[in-house]
Each structure stands twice: as structure tokens, then as C-alpha cells.
Amino acid sequence: MSTQSSPETRRSRRSQTSPAEQGSPAARRSATAPSRRGSAPTAIPRQKGPSKSSERASKAAVQLQDRWRRLRETTAVTTEPAREAATGWWGKNVQPVLEVISPLGWLVLVITVGSWIVGLVFGWAEAIVAGLVGVFLLLLAIGFILGRSSYKVDLDLARSRVAVGDRAVGAIEVTNTADRALMPAAMELPVGRATAVFQLPRMRPGAVHEDLFTIPTHRRAVITVGPVRSVRQDPLALLRRQLKWTEPEELYVHPRTVALQGSSAGFIRDLEGLPTRDLSSADVSFHALRDYVPGDDRRHIHWKTVARTNKLMVRQFEETRRAHLAIALSTSTSEYATENDFELAISVASSIGLEAFKEQRNLSIRTHAGPVHTETGRNMLDDMTRIEGKPLRKTSVDVARETADHVPNASVFFLITGDQPTAGDLRKATNHVPPGVRAFAIRCAHGLETQRANIGDLTVVSIGDLQDLGLALRKAAA
């Protein structure tokens, strides 16, 4: 007997599907399949990693860079001897020839070559004539510079170190060492940025010619004198041949200084030093007696007290320090009204430094550029001559702090600057000086009235003329 099911029954059977059937691939496909009558399917983004082609390209680029780097290193190593040889050959053979041609000679050479090219290409007779004239002039110039010279030249500076305003004299002695007479020639002597020319007459074999010269010393500077060179050139100065006969020498024009009058100028006694509050078991300044402690030096036992009290007692000393001058010199041009004021400050610092050497004091000088050599007075003046003022952001406060940090054992501290810093700036600068150190601030400016003022423990001295330095320091030390 067959049984026919209704449509509702069939739908209910389809909905009651077992879990196994739902997990089948067909069921999953049917579940994820989009409905034909429903909305559009939602796309699920896929995370894609770097493609193999891009990875291969990046690896190839890295390998290419590595190979190029190794190739450059290998090429530099293998070609270095050849490059050095080429550079030496160029400097020895080609460079001297090129230096013979003057700027005017290069101009004539270019015009000559251009005239020949234009004349031959376009058939211009005028251009060819101009080229012939240029060739004639160059050949004529070559004839003037050819020849061999044989000299012995001595450059003698009477003094290699002078002060501003002193007379600096030198001499050039030229001897003809050839076995034939030499034609008149010119000798050049560079002196700083200028050049002195000495004319040599016709000289027989063994003849000696001497010339004297004077070097102006109006400003503090290091002047390079020399080298002495002989010059041959044509009348039009197209070619110029130079031969060096001496080495350059340096002339130091030291800053102007004045002598100070002994320890009354503000220096502390050198023998005993300045006592401090720090106690020591061995020094020259006796302080008191104390009980003996194991480990004390028996040489300091006070036997008279031991005999009287029947108790071991040792001497106690106050530590003393040797007089050590520290000078902080501001080289910032913004703190000086004029360049002459800056030169006055350098002269003041140099004068105090020389007095320290005269009295055998320890000395330290520091600027914004760093320390100044103070092994000897000569080294100090040489370094002071090389000092240059520059517009800086740093001020006197900075140079005072650096000097105090690098010279912690100073007993006298000098801050030398211009008249632009205020009293507050000077006070702020000397705040870095350790307690117990006598501090001076010296303001330098032409036209200032020489006077003394106190800002707390700081003594401010104004200097308008270098000759007043000794008197001003004596008043400040009073």
C-alpha cells in the first residue's frame, strides 16, 4: 500500500538533516553558495604576501650593491700606486710648466689658438696674422725665461721675535756660485701679504750682493717672511719663472707689554702661600697640637709637650697652596667696542703673565679657544700673538667657568674682558671662582678712566691705558 506525503511533510524532512550530512562538502558548498534571488555575495579579502618576483628583485639589487662596493675597494687598492705615481709625475713635470704661464699668458695663448682655428677654417687672413703675432710673442717670452741660475742665498732676520712698535730688520745675501757672470735678475721676498722686490746687478763669479730690509710692526701678528725666490720674466709678463732659494721663516710681533712692580701689584706671597681651612699632618703653616693617632708620622711628635703632659702629642698644620695665577681672557669681539680695545686686553693679559714668570709664579691662561701654552714666557707670548678675536655666542661667563674648572688650585683669578659686559655679567662670571680665591675683573677700553670698584668679593678694575696697569693693580691690592 503506497503512501503519498504532502508538501509540508517533505519540507520538514529536508529541514531535519543530520549533522553528518551538514558537515559534508556538498552541504558546505550549498551553505556558502550565494542565493540567486538574494543580495550580492560579500567578498572575503585574502592576505597576500610578497611575490616571489619582488623577492628575487630585492635580492639581486642587494647582491649588485655588494659587488659594486667590492669592485670599488679592489680598484682603489690596485690603482693606488698608479695614482700616486701619476700625481707625483704631474707635480714634478707638468705643474712647474703650467705655473710658468701667467694669467695674461694664458689669455694670449687662448687667443692665438682661437685665431689659428678661425683663420684655417674660414680662411680669414686677419685671424692668421693675429695667430702669427701670438706665436711670436710667446716665443719671445720663452727666450727671456730660459737659462740656468746658480745662487747661494742667505735670509737673515736680526730677531725672530719683536714687540709691537719695535724695529724688525733683516738682510738678504746673494752669492754667485757659477763659474760665469750672471745677468741682472730680480729677487722677490714675500713678507706677509706683501712682496718686496730686490734688483740684482750683473754679478761676476763669486760676487756677493747684500740688501737690507725693514718689516713694519704696527700690529700684533705672525708674519711669514720668505721664501726668497729669483724671478725671470719677459717684458710683457706673459711667462714668469720662479726658483725658490730659501725656506720661509716666521717673525712674531708680540703684543706690547709693561713691567709691573713686584708683589704689590696684587700677587700673593710665593714662599708660604695662602693658608686654607683644610688641616694637614705635614706643611709649613703650624696650626695646633693634637693627640697622637697610630699611623701619624713620628717626626711631628712634639716631645716637649710629651715630657710635660706624659702624653703623645703631634703637630697639626694648615694646608697652604702655592701662588697660582689663573687668567681668563675673553676673545669674543662682541664684548669689545673696538679692535684696539681687544688688543689692549691681550696686552694686559700678557703683562700680568710676564710678571708671573718674573716672580716664578705658576700661571695658567685660557681663552674661548682653549688653553695658552705657559711653559715659558716666550711660549706664552707666541701663543698670545696667535690669538684672534671672533664674534662668538660664548661670553665672559663661559670662559670664566672653563678656567675655574681647569685650574681648581688657583689662588688669584683674573677675568679680562672689554667694557661691554655689565656689572651683573661680571658678577655672574666670577661666581664660578672657588671660595677663598681672590678674584679680579679687568675691563679694557681706550678712554676709560682708570679706577677700582668692588662688587661683593670681586674687585673690578677699569683700564684705559696700558701704562696705568701697574698703578691700577697696586690700588686694587691695597
Residue pairs with C-beta under 8 A, 6 or more apart in sequence:
17 27
21 27
22 31
34 40
34 41
99 242
100 145
100 239
100 240
100 241
101 109
101 238
101 239
102 233
102 237
102 238
102 239
102 240
104 236
104 237
104 238
105 138
105 141
105 237
105 238
105 239
105 240
108 134
108 137
108 138
108 238
109 134
109 138
111 130
111 134
112 130
112 131
112 134
112 135
112 138
113 131
115 127
115 128
115 130
115 131
115 134
116 127
116 128
116 131
118 124
118 127
119 125
119 126
119 127
119 128
119 129
119 130
119 131
120 128
137 236
137 238
138 238
138 239
140 234
141 233
141 234
141 236
141 238
141 239
142 239
143 234
144 232
144 233
144 234
144 235
144 239
145 232
145 233
145 234
145 239
145 240
145 241
147 183
147 232
148 178
149 178
149 182
149 185
149 230
149 232
149 243
150 176
150 177
150 178
150 182
151 174
151 175
151 176
151 177
151 182
151 230
151 245
152 174
152 175
152 177
152 245
153 172
153 173
153 174
153 175
153 187
153 228
153 245
153 246
154 171
154 172
154 173
154 246
155 170
155 171
155 172
155 189
155 225
155 226
155 227
155 228
155 246
155 249
156 170
156 171
156 172
156 173
157 168
157 169
157 170
157 225
157 249
157 251
158 168
158 169
158 170
158 171
159 168
160 249
160 250
160 251
160 252
161 251
161 252
161 254
161 378
161 381
161 382
162 168
162 217
162 251
162 252
162 253
162 254
163 217
163 253
163 254
163 255
163 256
163 257
164 217
164 218
164 219
164 220
164 253
164 254
164 255
164 256
165 217
165 218
165 256
166 217
167 214
167 217
168 214
168 215
168 216
168 217
168 251
168 253
169 212
169 213
169 214
169 215
170 212
170 213
170 214
170 215
170 225
171 210
171 211
171 212
171 213
172 187
172 189
172 198
172 210
172 211
172 213
172 228
173 208
173 209
173 210
174 187
174 200
174 203
174 208
174 209
174 210
174 211
175 206
175 207
175 208
175 209
176 182
176 203
176 204
176 205
176 206
176 207
176 208
177 206
178 205
179 205
180 205
181 202
181 203
181 204
181 205
182 200
182 202
182 203
183 202
184 199
184 200
184 201
184 202
185 199
185 200
185 230
185 231
185 232
186 197
186 198
186 199
186 200
186 230
186 231
186 232
187 197
187 198
187 199
187 200
187 211
187 228
187 229
187 230
187 231
188 195
188 196
188 197
188 198
188 228
188 229
188 230
188 231
188 242
189 195
189 196
189 197
189 198
189 213
189 225
189 226
189 228
190 196
190 224
190 225
190 226
190 227
190 248
191 213
191 215
191 223
191 224
191 225
192 221
192 223
192 224
192 225
196 213
198 211
198 213
200 209
200 230
201 209
203 209
215 223
215 225
215 251
217 253
219 253
219 343
220 253
220 254
220 255
220 256
220 343
220 346
220 385
221 253
221 385
222 250
222 251
222 252
222 253
222 385
222 386
223 250
223 251
223 253
224 248
224 249
224 250
224 251
225 248
225 249
225 250
225 251
226 246
226 247
226 248
226 249
227 244
227 245
227 246
227 247
227 248
228 244
228 245
228 246
229 242
229 243
229 244
229 245
230 242
230 243
230 245
231 240
231 241
231 242
232 240
232 241
233 239
233 240
233 241
252 381
252 382
252 385
253 385
254 350
254 381
254 382
254 384
254 385
255 343
255 346
255 347
255 350
255 381
255 384
255 385
256 347
256 466
257 347
257 350
257 351
257 354
257 466
258 347
258 351
258 466
258 467
258 469
258 470
259 351
259 354
259 355
259 470
260 351
260 352
260 355
260 469
260 470
260 473
261 470
261 474
262 359
263 269
263 359
264 474
264 477
265 355
265 470
265 473
265 474
265 477
266 412
266 438
266 440
266 473
266 474
266 476
266 477
267 323
267 325
267 355
267 356
267 359
267 361
267 412
268 274
268 323
268 411
268 412
268 438
269 323
270 322
270 323
270 359
270 360
270 361
272 284
272 285
272 320
273 284
273 285
273 320
273 321
273 322
273 323
273 411
274 320
274 321
274 323
274 411
274 436
275 285
275 318
275 319
275 320
276 318
276 319
276 320
276 321
276 436
277 318
277 436
278 318
278 319
279 287
279 316
279 317
279 318
279 319
280 317
280 318
280 319
281 296
281 297
281 300
281 314
281 316
281 317
282 297
282 300
282 317
283 317
283 318
283 319
283 320
284 317
284 320
285 317
285 318
285 319
285 320
286 315
286 316
286 317
286 318
287 316
287 317
287 318
288 316
289 302
289 305
289 313
289 314
289 315
289 316
290 313
290 314
290 316
291 311
291 312
291 313
291 314
292 301
292 311
292 312
292 313
292 314
293 314
296 314
297 314
300 314
300 315
301 312
301 313
301 314
302 313
302 314
302 315
305 311
305 313
306 312
306 313
321 409
321 411
322 362
322 411
323 361
323 362
323 411
323 412
324 361
324 362
324 363
324 364
324 407
324 409
324 410
324 411
324 412
325 352
325 353
325 356
325 361
325 362
325 363
325 364
325 410
325 411
325 412
325 414
326 364
326 365
326 366
326 403
326 404
326 407
326 410
326 412
326 413
326 414
327 349
327 352
327 353
327 363
327 364
327 365
327 366
327 403
327 414
327 416
328 366
328 367
328 396
328 399
328 400
328 402
328 403
328 404
328 413
328 414
328 415
328 416
328 429
329 345
329 346
329 349
329 365
329 366
329 367
329 372
329 387
329 399
329 416
329 417
330 345
330 367
330 368
330 395
330 396
330 399
330 415
330 416
330 417
330 418
331 342
331 367
331 368
331 369
331 387
331 388
331 389
331 390
331 392
331 399
332 368
332 389
332 390
332 391
332 392
332 394
332 395
332 396
333 339
333 342
333 389
333 390
333 391
333 392
334 391
334 392
334 395
334 420
335 395
335 396
335 417
335 418
335 420
335 421
336 342
336 345
336 389
336 417
336 418
336 419
336 420
336 444
336 445
337 418
337 419
337 420
337 445
338 445
338 446
339 389
340 446
341 418
341 419
341 444
341 445
341 446
342 389
342 418
344 444
344 445
344 446
344 463
344 466
345 416
345 417
345 418
345 442
345 444
346 384
346 387
347 466
348 416
348 442
348 444
348 463
348 466
348 469
349 365
349 384
349 414
349 416
350 380
350 381
350 384
351 466
351 469
352 414
352 469
352 473
353 363
353 365
353 374
353 377
353 380
353 384
354 377
354 380
354 381
356 362
356 363
357 363
357 376
357 377
357 380
363 374
363 380
364 371
364 374
364 403
364 406
364 407
364 410
365 371
365 372
365 374
365 380
365 384
366 372
366 399
366 402
366 403
366 406
366 407
367 387
367 399
368 392
368 394
368 398
368 399
369 387
371 406
372 380
372 383
372 384
372 387
373 379
373 380
373 382
373 383
374 380
395 421
395 425
395 429
396 415
396 417
396 421
396 425
396 426
396 429
397 425
397 428
397 429
397 432
399 415
399 429
400 415
400 429
400 430
400 432
400 433
401 429
401 432
403 413
404 410
404 413
404 432
404 433
404 434
405 432
408 434
410 433
410 434
410 437
411 437
411 438
412 437
412 438
412 440
413 430
413 433
413 437
413 438
413 439
413 440
414 440
414 441
414 442
415 426
415 429
415 430
415 439
415 440
415 441
415 442
416 442
416 444
417 426
417 441
417 442
417 443
417 444
418 443
418 444
418 445
419 443
419 444
419 445
419 448
419 462
421 429
421 443
423 455
423 460
426 441
426 443
426 455
426 458
426 460
427 455
427 456
427 458
429 441
430 439
430 441
430 458
433 439
438 459
439 457
439 458
439 459
440 458
440 459
440 460
440 461
440 473
440 476
441 455
441 458
441 459
441 460
441 461
442 460
442 461
442 462
442 463
443 460
443 461
443 462
443 463
444 463
445 462
445 463
445 464
446 464
446 465
447 464
448 462
448 463
448 464
449 462
449 464
450 461
450 462
450 463
450 464
450 465
450 468
450 471
450 472
451 461
451 462
451 472
452 459
452 460
452 461
452 462
452 472
452 475
452 476
453 459
453 460
453 462
454 460
459 476
461 472
461 473
461 476
462 472
463 469
463 472
